[in-house]
Amino acid sequence: MDGQKRNEIHSGLTVKIVLKQDQRTGKLTTGIVKDILTNSPTHPHGIKVRLTDGQVGRVKEIVK
């Protein structure tokens, strides 16, 4: 799962996101979803979320 569909993401899910400042390098940050910030059902760059620690980024991978 690549994190482009909003219905695959929910609070409490462990995901890997790319933060705004890491978009050039593609460095991923792992965390737990607190809020979903993207309103549209899909997004080509990943659904934007806020993690429990307050970091905001786009989901690149859903951790199983």
PDB file of N, CA, C and O in Angstrom, chain B, residues numbered from 101:
ATOM      1  N   MET B 101       0.848  -1.192   0.000  1.00  0.00           N
ATOM      2  CA  MET B 101       0.000   0.000   0.000  1.00  0.00           C
ATOM      3  C   MET B 101       0.884   1.243   0.000  1.00  0.00           C
ATOM      4  O   MET B 101       1.828   1.355   0.782  1.00  0.00           O
ATOM      5  N   ASP B 102       0.559   2.161  -0.885  1.00  0.00           N
ATOM      6  CA  ASP B 102       1.440   3.309  -1.098  1.00  0.00           C
ATOM      7  C   ASP B 102       0.961   4.610  -0.475  1.00  0.00           C
ATOM      8  O   ASP B 102       1.625   5.636  -0.621  1.00  0.00           O
ATOM      9  N   GLY B 103      -0.176   4.597   0.216  1.00  0.00           N
ATOM     10  CA  GLY B 103      -0.610   5.795   0.918  1.00  0.00           C
ATOM     11  C   GLY B 103      -1.266   6.853   0.065  1.00  0.00           C
ATOM     12  O   GLY B 103      -1.374   8.001   0.495  1.00  0.00           O
ATOM     13  N   GLN B 104      -1.716   6.499  -1.151  1.00  0.00           N
ATOM     14  CA  GLN B 104      -2.360   7.486  -2.023  1.00  0.00           C
ATOM     15  C   GLN B 104      -3.878   7.495  -1.880  1.00  0.00           C
ATOM     16  O   GLN B 104      -4.538   8.393  -2.402  1.00  0.00           O
ATOM     17  N   LYS B 105      -4.439   6.514  -1.186  1.00  0.00           N
ATOM     18  CA  LYS B 105      -5.889   6.440  -1.013  1.00  0.00           C
ATOM     19  C   LYS B 105      -6.251   6.733   0.440  1.00  0.00           C
ATOM     20  O   LYS B 105      -5.746   6.095   1.364  1.00  0.00           O
ATOM     21  N   ARG B 106      -7.129   7.702   0.619  1.00  0.00           N
ATOM     22  CA  ARG B 106      -7.502   8.157   1.959  1.00  0.00           C
ATOM     23  C   ARG B 106      -8.200   7.053   2.766  1.00  0.00           C
ATOM     24  O   ARG B 106      -8.035   6.977   3.983  1.00  0.00           O
ATOM     25  N   ASN B 107      -8.979   6.197   2.088  1.00  0.00           N
ATOM     26  CA  ASN B 107      -9.738   5.176   2.809  1.00  0.00           C
ATOM     27  C   ASN B 107      -8.855   4.051   3.369  1.00  0.00           C
ATOM     28  O   ASN B 107      -9.337   3.226   4.145  1.00  0.00           O
ATOM     29  N   GLU B 108      -7.569   4.006   2.988  1.00  0.00           N
ATOM     30  CA  GLU B 108      -6.647   2.999   3.526  1.00  0.00           C
ATOM     31  C   GLU B 108      -5.949   3.477   4.796  1.00  0.00           C
ATOM     32  O   GLU B 108      -5.230   2.712   5.438  1.00  0.00           O
ATOM     33  N   ILE B 109      -6.159   4.742   5.157  1.00  0.00           N
ATOM     34  CA  ILE B 109      -5.426   5.353   6.264  1.00  0.00           C
ATOM     35  C   ILE B 109      -6.409   5.731   7.375  1.00  0.00           C
ATOM     36  O   ILE B 109      -7.489   6.255   7.104  1.00  0.00           O
ATOM     37  N   HIS B 110      -6.026   5.460   8.626  1.00  0.00           N
ATOM     38  CA  HIS B 110      -6.876   5.816   9.759  1.00  0.00           C
ATOM     39  C   HIS B 110      -5.998   6.084  10.984  1.00  0.00           C
ATOM     40  O   HIS B 110      -4.821   5.721  11.004  1.00  0.00           O
ATOM     41  N   SER B 111      -6.570   6.712  11.990  1.00  0.00           N
ATOM     42  CA  SER B 111      -5.840   7.019  13.226  1.00  0.00           C
ATOM     43  C   SER B 111      -5.340   5.726  13.860  1.00  0.00           C
ATOM     44  O   SER B 111      -6.040   4.713  13.871  1.00  0.00           O
ATOM     45  N   GLY B 112      -4.126   5.778  14.385  1.00  0.00           N
ATOM     46  CA  GLY B 112      -3.542   4.624  15.047  1.00  0.00           C
ATOM     47  C   GLY B 112      -2.723   3.746  14.122  1.00  0.00           C
ATOM     48  O   GLY B 112      -2.058   2.818  14.582  1.00  0.00           O
ATOM     49  N   LEU B 113      -2.759   4.022  12.824  1.00  0.00           N
ATOM     50  CA  LEU B 113      -2.021   3.227  11.838  1.00  0.00           C
ATOM     51  C   LEU B 113      -0.557   3.656  11.830  1.00  0.00           C
ATOM     52  O   LEU B 113      -0.266   4.850  11.892  1.00  0.00           O
ATOM     53  N   THR B 114       0.366   2.700  11.753  1.00  0.00           N
ATOM     54  CA  THR B 114       1.792   3.013  11.634  1.00  0.00           C
ATOM     55  C   THR B 114       2.129   3.206  10.165  1.00  0.00           C
ATOM     56  O   THR B 114       1.842   2.348   9.330  1.00  0.00           O
ATOM     57  N   VAL B 115       2.747   4.355   9.860  1.00  0.00           N
ATOM     58  CA  VAL B 115       3.059   4.701   8.471  1.00  0.00           C
ATOM     59  C   VAL B 115       4.473   5.273   8.374  1.00  0.00           C
ATOM     60  O   VAL B 115       5.083   5.653   9.374  1.00  0.00           O
ATOM     61  N   LYS B 116       4.972   5.321   7.140  1.00  0.00           N
ATOM     62  CA  LYS B 116       6.211   6.037   6.847  1.00  0.00           C
ATOM     63  C   LYS B 116       5.829   7.232   5.998  1.00  0.00           C
ATOM     64  O   LYS B 116       5.176   7.089   4.965  1.00  0.00           O
ATOM     65  N   ILE B 117       6.245   8.427   6.446  1.00  0.00           N
ATOM     66  CA  ILE B 117       5.909   9.657   5.726  1.00  0.00           C
ATOM     67  C   ILE B 117       7.188  10.360   5.288  1.00  0.00           C
ATOM     68  O   ILE B 117       8.269  10.111   5.821  1.00  0.00           O
ATOM     69  N   VAL B 118       7.038  11.246   4.303  1.00  0.00           N
ATOM     70  CA  VAL B 118       8.128  12.127   3.922  1.00  0.00           C
ATOM     71  C   VAL B 118       7.739  13.529   4.395  1.00  0.00           C
ATOM     72  O   VAL B 118       6.681  14.044   4.034  1.00  0.00           O
ATOM     73  N   LEU B 119       8.605  14.135   5.203  1.00  0.00           N
ATOM     74  CA  LEU B 119       8.368  15.484   5.705  1.00  0.00           C
ATOM     75  C   LEU B 119       8.692  16.495   4.609  1.00  0.00           C
ATOM     76  O   LEU B 119       9.437  16.182   3.681  1.00  0.00           O
ATOM     77  N   LYS B 120       8.141  17.698   4.705  1.00  0.00           N
ATOM     78  CA  LYS B 120       8.352  18.736   3.697  1.00  0.00           C
ATOM     79  C   LYS B 120       9.842  18.972   3.458  1.00  0.00           C
ATOM     80  O   LYS B 120      10.279  19.053   2.310  1.00  0.00           O
ATOM     81  N   GLN B 121      10.623  19.082   4.532  1.00  0.00           N
ATOM     82  CA  GLN B 121      12.045  19.373   4.382  1.00  0.00           C
ATOM     83  C   GLN B 121      12.842  18.177   3.854  1.00  0.00           C
ATOM     84  O   GLN B 121      13.999  18.333   3.465  1.00  0.00           O
ATOM     85  N   ASP B 122      12.237  16.989   3.838  1.00  0.00           N
ATOM     86  CA  ASP B 122      12.926  15.790   3.355  1.00  0.00           C
ATOM     87  C   ASP B 122      12.484  15.372   1.958  1.00  0.00           C
ATOM     88  O   ASP B 122      12.889  14.314   1.477  1.00  0.00           O
ATOM     89  N   GLN B 123      11.654  16.191   1.293  1.00  0.00           N
ATOM     90  CA  GLN B 123      11.136  15.794  -0.018  1.00  0.00           C
ATOM     91  C   GLN B 123      12.237  15.637  -1.063  1.00  0.00           C
ATOM     92  O   GLN B 123      12.129  14.777  -1.937  1.00  0.00           O
ATOM     93  N   ARG B 124      13.290  16.448  -0.995  1.00  0.00           N
ATOM     94  CA  ARG B 124      14.381  16.338  -1.966  1.00  0.00           C
ATOM     95  C   ARG B 124      15.165  15.052  -1.787  1.00  0.00           C
ATOM     96  O   ARG B 124      15.538  14.405  -2.766  1.00  0.00           O
ATOM     97  N   THR B 125      15.419  14.677  -0.531  1.00  0.00           N
ATOM     98  CA  THR B 125      16.215  13.486  -0.256  1.00  0.00           C
ATOM     99  C   THR B 125      15.363  12.225  -0.245  1.00  0.00           C
ATOM    100  O   THR B 125      15.873  11.133  -0.495  1.00  0.00           O
ATOM    101  N   GLY B 126      14.080  12.359   0.038  1.00  0.00           N
ATOM    102  CA  GLY B 126      13.199  11.199   0.113  1.00  0.00           C
ATOM    103  C   GLY B 126      13.307  10.444   1.427  1.00  0.00           C
ATOM    104  O   GLY B 126      12.823   9.318   1.539  1.00  0.00           O
ATOM    105  N   LYS B 127      13.949  11.066   2.438  1.00  0.00           N
ATOM    106  CA  LYS B 127      14.092  10.427   3.751  1.00  0.00           C
ATOM    107  C   LYS B 127      12.716  10.208   4.369  1.00  0.00           C
ATOM    108  O   LYS B 127      11.886  11.117   4.402  1.00  0.00           O
ATOM    109  N   LEU B 128      12.483   8.979   4.861  1.00  0.00           N
ATOM    110  CA  LEU B 128      11.185   8.638   5.438  1.00  0.00           C
ATOM    111  C   LEU B 128      11.236   8.683   6.964  1.00  0.00           C
ATOM    112  O   LEU B 128      12.251   8.349   7.574  1.00  0.00           O
ATOM    113  N   THR B 129      10.133   9.097   7.561  1.00  0.00           N
ATOM    114  CA  THR B 129       9.968   9.146   9.005  1.00  0.00           C
ATOM    115  C   THR B 129       8.822   8.212   9.376  1.00  0.00           C
ATOM    116  O   THR B 129       7.743   8.285   8.788  1.00  0.00           O
ATOM    117  N   THR B 130       9.050   7.347  10.339  1.00  0.00           N
ATOM    118  CA  THR B 130       8.022   6.400  10.770  1.00  0.00           C
ATOM    119  C   THR B 130       7.279   6.958  11.976  1.00  0.00           C
ATOM    120  O   THR B 130       7.887   7.540  12.874  1.00  0.00           O
ATOM    121  N   GLY B 131       5.967   6.778  11.994  1.00  0.00           N
ATOM    122  CA  GLY B 131       5.175   7.239  13.119  1.00  0.00           C
ATOM    123  C   GLY B 131       3.759   6.709  13.059  1.00  0.00           C
ATOM    124  O   GLY B 131       3.401   5.939  12.167  1.00  0.00           O
ATOM    125  N   ILE B 132       2.960   7.134  14.021  1.00  0.00           N
ATOM    126  CA  ILE B 132       1.576   6.691  14.136  1.00  0.00           C
ATOM    127  C   ILE B 132       0.653   7.856  13.772  1.00  0.00           C
ATOM    128  O   ILE B 132       0.827   8.968  14.272  1.00  0.00           O
ATOM    129  N   VAL B 133      -0.319   7.602  12.911  1.00  0.00           N
ATOM    130  CA  VAL B 133      -1.244   8.634  12.427  1.00  0.00           C
ATOM    131  C   VAL B 133      -2.131   9.121  13.566  1.00  0.00           C
ATOM    132  O   VAL B 133      -2.734   8.332  14.294  1.00  0.00           O
ATOM    133  N   LYS B 134      -2.193  10.461  13.701  1.00  0.00           N
ATOM    134  CA  LYS B 134      -3.125  11.077  14.650  1.00  0.00           C
ATOM    135  C   LYS B 134      -4.307  11.680  13.894  1.00  0.00           C
ATOM    136  O   LYS B 134      -5.461  11.430  14.241  1.00  0.00           O
ATOM    137  N   ASP B 135      -4.017  12.478  12.858  1.00  0.00           N
ATOM    138  CA  ASP B 135      -5.058  13.140  12.067  1.00  0.00           C
ATOM    139  C   ASP B 135      -4.760  12.982  10.586  1.00  0.00           C
ATOM    140  O   ASP B 135      -3.598  12.943  10.181  1.00  0.00           O
ATOM    141  N   ILE B 136      -5.817  12.892   9.773  1.00  0.00           N
ATOM    142  CA  ILE B 136      -5.693  12.907   8.320  1.00  0.00           C
ATOM    143  C   ILE B 136      -6.003  14.328   7.865  1.00  0.00           C
ATOM    144  O   ILE B 136      -7.071  14.858   8.171  1.00  0.00           O
ATOM    145  N   LEU B 137      -5.080  14.946   7.137  1.00  0.00           N
ATOM    146  CA  LEU B 137      -5.227  16.349   6.753  1.00  0.00           C
ATOM    147  C   LEU B 137      -5.725  16.531   5.316  1.00  0.00           C
ATOM    148  O   LEU B 137      -6.246  17.596   4.985  1.00  0.00           O
ATOM    149  N   THR B 138      -5.578  15.524   4.464  1.00  0.00           N
ATOM    150  CA  THR B 138      -6.053  15.606   3.083  1.00  0.00           C
ATOM    151  C   THR B 138      -7.542  15.268   3.045  1.00  0.00           C
ATOM    152  O   THR B 138      -7.965  14.256   3.603  1.00  0.00           O
ATOM    153  N   ASN B 139      -8.339  16.115   2.388  1.00  0.00           N
ATOM    154  CA  ASN B 139      -9.778  15.891   2.294  1.00  0.00           C
ATOM    155  C   ASN B 139     -10.175  15.056   1.084  1.00  0.00           C
ATOM    156  O   ASN B 139     -11.183  14.350   1.126  1.00  0.00           O
ATOM    157  N   SER B 140      -9.391  15.128  -0.001  1.00  0.00           N
ATOM    158  CA  SER B 140      -9.758  14.388  -1.218  1.00  0.00           C
ATOM    159  C   SER B 140      -9.537  12.886  -1.028  1.00  0.00           C
ATOM    160  O   SER B 140      -8.694  12.489  -0.224  1.00  0.00           O
ATOM    161  N   PRO B 141     -10.283  12.043  -1.755  1.00  0.00           N
ATOM    162  CA  PRO B 141     -10.171  10.589  -1.569  1.00  0.00           C
ATOM    163  C   PRO B 141      -8.826  10.012  -1.994  1.00  0.00           C
ATOM    164  O   PRO B 141      -8.405   8.978  -1.475  1.00  0.00           O
ATOM    165  N   THR B 142      -8.148  10.669  -2.933  1.00  0.00           N
ATOM    166  CA  THR B 142      -6.810  10.217  -3.348  1.00  0.00           C
ATOM    167  C   THR B 142      -5.905  11.426  -3.544  1.00  0.00           C
ATOM    168  O   THR B 142      -6.376  12.552  -3.703  1.00  0.00           O
ATOM    169  N   HIS B 143      -4.595  11.175  -3.531  1.00  0.00           N
ATOM    170  CA  HIS B 143      -3.620  12.221  -3.824  1.00  0.00           C
ATOM    171  C   HIS B 143      -2.390  11.558  -4.430  1.00  0.00           C
ATOM    172  O   HIS B 143      -1.879  10.590  -3.868  1.00  0.00           O
ATOM    173  N   PRO B 144      -1.895  12.066  -5.580  1.00  0.00           N
ATOM    174  CA  PRO B 144      -0.785  11.396  -6.274  1.00  0.00           C
ATOM    175  C   PRO B 144       0.530  11.376  -5.489  1.00  0.00           C
ATOM    176  O   PRO B 144       1.369  10.506  -5.722  1.00  0.00           O
ATOM    177  N   HIS B 145       0.719  12.317  -4.565  1.00  0.00           N
ATOM    178  CA  HIS B 145       1.965  12.363  -3.786  1.00  0.00           C
ATOM    179  C   HIS B 145       1.812  11.755  -2.398  1.00  0.00           C
ATOM    180  O   HIS B 145       2.755  11.760  -1.607  1.00  0.00           O
ATOM    181  N   GLY B 146       0.629  11.233  -2.103  1.00  0.00           N
ATOM    182  CA  GLY B 146       0.377  10.634  -0.793  1.00  0.00           C
ATOM    183  C   GLY B 146      -0.554  11.502   0.035  1.00  0.00           C
ATOM    184  O   GLY B 146      -0.578  12.724  -0.112  1.00  0.00           O
ATOM    185  N   ILE B 147      -1.315  10.861   0.903  1.00  0.00           N
ATOM    186  CA  ILE B 147      -2.252  11.566   1.781  1.00  0.00           C
ATOM    187  C   ILE B 147      -1.463  12.269   2.883  1.00  0.00           C
ATOM    188  O   ILE B 147      -0.575  11.674   3.494  1.00  0.00           O
ATOM    189  N   LYS B 148      -1.788  13.527   3.130  1.00  0.00           N
ATOM    190  CA  LYS B 148      -1.089  14.293   4.169  1.00  0.00           C
ATOM    191  C   LYS B 148      -1.679  13.965   5.533  1.00  0.00           C
ATOM    192  O   LYS B 148      -2.896  13.999   5.715  1.00  0.00           O
ATOM    193  N   VAL B 149      -0.808  13.647   6.494  1.00  0.00           N
ATOM    194  CA  VAL B 149      -1.244  13.277   7.838  1.00  0.00           C
ATOM    195  C   VAL B 149      -0.410  13.997   8.892  1.00  0.00           C
ATOM    196  O   VAL B 149       0.687  14.485   8.619  1.00  0.00           O
ATOM    197  N   ARG B 150      -0.968  14.050  10.117  1.00  0.00           N
ATOM    198  CA  ARG B 150      -0.225  14.521  11.292  1.00  0.00           C
ATOM    199  C   ARG B 150       0.022  13.298  12.160  1.00  0.00           C
ATOM    200  O   ARG B 150      -0.899  12.533  12.447  1.00  0.00           O
ATOM    201  N   LEU B 151       1.271  13.120  12.577  1.00  0.00           N
ATOM    202  CA  LEU B 151       1.617  12.001  13.448  1.00  0.00           C
ATOM    203  C   LEU B 151       1.341  12.362  14.903  1.00  0.00           C
ATOM    204  O   LEU B 151       1.101  13.527  15.222  1.00  0.00           O
ATOM    205  N   THR B 152       1.375  11.367  15.784  1.00  0.00           N
ATOM    206  CA  THR B 152       1.114  11.599  17.206  1.00  0.00           C
ATOM    207  C   THR B 152       2.140  12.540  17.821  1.00  0.00           C
ATOM    208  O   THR B 152       1.845  13.201  18.816  1.00  0.00           O
ATOM    209  N   ASP B 153       3.358  12.615  17.241  1.00  0.00           N
ATOM    210  CA  ASP B 153       4.381  13.526  17.773  1.00  0.00           C
ATOM    211  C   ASP B 153       4.309  14.923  17.160  1.00  0.00           C
ATOM    212  O   ASP B 153       5.150  15.772  17.456  1.00  0.00           O
ATOM    213  N   GLY B 154       3.295  15.172  16.296  1.00  0.00           N
ATOM    214  CA  GLY B 154       3.078  16.505  15.744  1.00  0.00           C
ATOM    215  C   GLY B 154       3.673  16.744  14.374  1.00  0.00           C
ATOM    216  O   GLY B 154       3.395  17.776  13.763  1.00  0.00           O
ATOM    217  N   GLN B 155       4.483  15.825  13.870  1.00  0.00           N
ATOM    218  CA  GLN B 155       5.085  16.002  12.551  1.00  0.00           C
ATOM    219  C   GLN B 155       4.038  15.804  11.464  1.00  0.00           C
ATOM    220  O   GLN B 155       3.140  14.972  11.592  1.00  0.00           O
ATOM    221  N   VAL B 156       4.170  16.591  10.378  1.00  0.00           N
ATOM    222  CA  VAL B 156       3.220  16.541   9.275  1.00  0.00           C
ATOM    223  C   VAL B 156       3.959  16.159   7.993  1.00  0.00           C
ATOM    224  O   VAL B 156       5.026  16.694   7.691  1.00  0.00           O
ATOM    225  N   GLY B 157       3.375  15.229   7.253  1.00  0.00           N
ATOM    226  CA  GLY B 157       3.981  14.833   5.987  1.00  0.00           C
ATOM    227  C   GLY B 157       3.031  13.980   5.177  1.00  0.00           C
ATOM    228  O   GLY B 157       1.900  13.721   5.586  1.00  0.00           O
ATOM    229  N   ARG B 158       3.509  13.546   4.014  1.00  0.00           N
ATOM    230  CA  ARG B 158       2.697  12.733   3.116  1.00  0.00           C
ATOM    231  C   ARG B 158       3.065  11.263   3.255  1.00  0.00           C
ATOM    232  O   ARG B 158       4.243  10.907   3.288  1.00  0.00           O
ATOM    233  N   VAL B 159       2.042  10.409   3.336  1.00  0.00           N
ATOM    234  CA  VAL B 159       2.244   8.968   3.519  1.00  0.00           C
ATOM    235  C   VAL B 159       2.869   8.380   2.245  1.00  0.00           C
ATOM    236  O   VAL B 159       2.345   8.550   1.144  1.00  0.00           O
ATOM    237  N   LYS B 160       3.987   7.695   2.418  1.00  0.00           N
ATOM    238  CA  LYS B 160       4.646   7.004   1.309  1.00  0.00           C
ATOM    239  C   LYS B 160       4.503   5.498   1.429  1.00  0.00           C
ATOM    240  O   LYS B 160       4.592   4.780   0.432  1.00  0.00           O
ATOM    241  N   GLU B 161       4.280   5.012   2.655  1.00  0.00           N
ATOM    242  CA  GLU B 161       4.195   3.575   2.853  1.00  0.00           C
ATOM    243  C   GLU B 161       3.398   3.298   4.126  1.00  0.00           C
ATOM    244  O   GLU B 161       3.533   4.004   5.126  1.00  0.00           O
ATOM    245  N   ILE B 162       2.574   2.267   4.070  1.00  0.00           N
ATOM    246  CA  ILE B 162       1.832   1.822   5.247  1.00  0.00           C
ATOM    247  C   ILE B 162       2.552   0.609   5.801  1.00  0.00           C
ATOM    248  O   ILE B 162       2.759  -0.374   5.091  1.00  0.00           O
ATOM    249  N   VAL B 163       2.941   0.676   7.086  1.00  0.00           N
ATOM    250  CA  VAL B 163       3.688  -0.402   7.727  1.00  0.00           C
ATOM    251  C   VAL B 163       2.702  -1.438   8.236  1.00  0.00           C
ATOM    252  O   VAL B 163       1.721  -1.106   8.901  1.00  0.00           O
ATOM    253  N   LYS B 164       2.975  -2.698   7.916  1.00  0.00           N
ATOM    254  CA  LYS B 164       2.089  -3.793   8.359  1.00  0.00           C
ATOM    255  C   LYS B 164       2.505  -4.277   9.726  1.00  0.00           C
ATOM    256  O   LYS B 164       1.888  -5.191  10.272  1.00  0.00           O
TER     257      LYS B 164
END
